[in-house]
Each structure stands twice: as C-alpha cells, then as structure tokens.
C-alpha cells in the first residue's frame, strides 16, 4: 500500500519517545509547505480520568508512537506533552480517515478504538484536528490554521474552548497575574468547540493566562490559570485551549481537570 504520510521532521519518533527535559522551552523551526500536500496536526483532548496512552492512524497507517495525554501531534506545546517544535504531518489532500486508539501490546493493531473522523483537506493548507468529549459523545472539530507571522514585537494567538460543561462560553484573560487588577480580557464568550478570531499581543507584556465562565466578573476567581513565557517569543503563532471539565478542579493527575494549554503552530 502506498504510504500517503510523510513526516516533516527527522527523528519524529525519537522526539516523541524521549521529549526534552526542558518541556516548556520553545525552539523555533519554520514549517513550510510540501507542494501539493496538506499539513495536519492532530490534538486528542478527550478528557478521561485515567489519561490513556494512545496511537494515531491515518487511513489505517500508524503515524505516531504511543502518546501521552495531552500531546499535540506532531510537535508539542506548553502544558502539553510532545516536543518543542511547531510541526505538522504532510498528508495527501482529499478525504482522510484519522483514528485514535489504544494499542494492542506488541503490535500496531487497535485494542480499544477511542475516536475516528473523516476530514476533507485541501492542498497547500494547514489544519488542526481536535477530538473532544468521551465515549459515545466523542466528537471532532477541524480548524484551518493561519500561520502568517505577526509584525515584529508581537505574538499571534487563537483561543479555543474545549470544555464540555461550559457550552455557553469561556472568557480568556492575560496579564501579569490572574486578578482583575493584573489581567485583561483578550477573548470573550467563546462557545464550546468554537474559536476566537486571531489576536495579537505585544511581547513582554505578561505571562499569566486565566479563564472564567463567559460573562463572569473579572473580580471573580479564575477557574484555571497557566503561567508561561510565550509572550516573549517574537512573531510566533499559538492556539490556546481551555480543556477538561469545569466541575473537576483537583487532583492535577486527573485527565479531566480544567486546564489551559498552548499549542505550537508556528
């Protein structure tokens, strides 16, 4: 069978199996089109308590090693698994079947099917596929990614709400802290499985991300916070994801816990 998957970077399996100990260090690696192909990133964010290890297949061919939740593939992010690069898979355009499963030990066969989606992909475009919710409620969202760099001195972001029990929306704040005096709203009322428009922020203006239910007063306690140095990385592009369940706040070892992650896009 002719393989349709080409990996955009060397040593992909090594990077996935042995991630850098500097997990939240971003290394710049430009992503370029492969003529006639489409570029795809798979983000399995179905929030199970036990955080199962999983593999990814495209059209029946395994394209990943065993991954730990939550790992953008290929590539990585902040408050995720994976490496330090903003990588994509190069895939033949058209309708592709993307499947996530728990591996049958010692083989590439599926032991437990977790998710599957048929996605239509155009040539010379970048896409991110997200899987959300669990069991029979598992669903998927396909977003086209805009990797155009912002002006020098700025970072570009898009905010995505993957919190099942906050369907009415989530507000995203950014600043030097998570209180109303130290942060400001940068994306508002983003409904479940929807994204905000892209927005830019000047570098070195803050490090703390926080989220609140849509419309909640800025003075209320944030339901989740994350501190990163992403705002110091000039002209980068990130997807910010609110994930998990609002009802689950502890422990952090629970895969359903509410959290914020940043995915490397460029």
Buried (B, 14 or more C-beta within 10 A) or exposed (E): EEEBBEBBBEEBEEBBEEBEEEBBEBEEBEBEBBEEBBBBBBBBBBBBEEBBEBBBBBBEEBBBBBBBBBBBBBBBBBBBBBBBBBBBBBBBBEEBEBBBBBBEEEEEEBEEEBBBBEBEBEBEBBBBBBBBBBEEEBEBBBBEBBBEBBEEEBBBBBBBBBBBBBEEBBBBBBBEBBBBEBBEBBBBBBEBBBBBEBBBBEBEBBBBBBBBBBEBEBEEEBBBBBBBEBBBBBBBBBBBBBBBBBEBEEEEEBBBBBBBBBBBBB
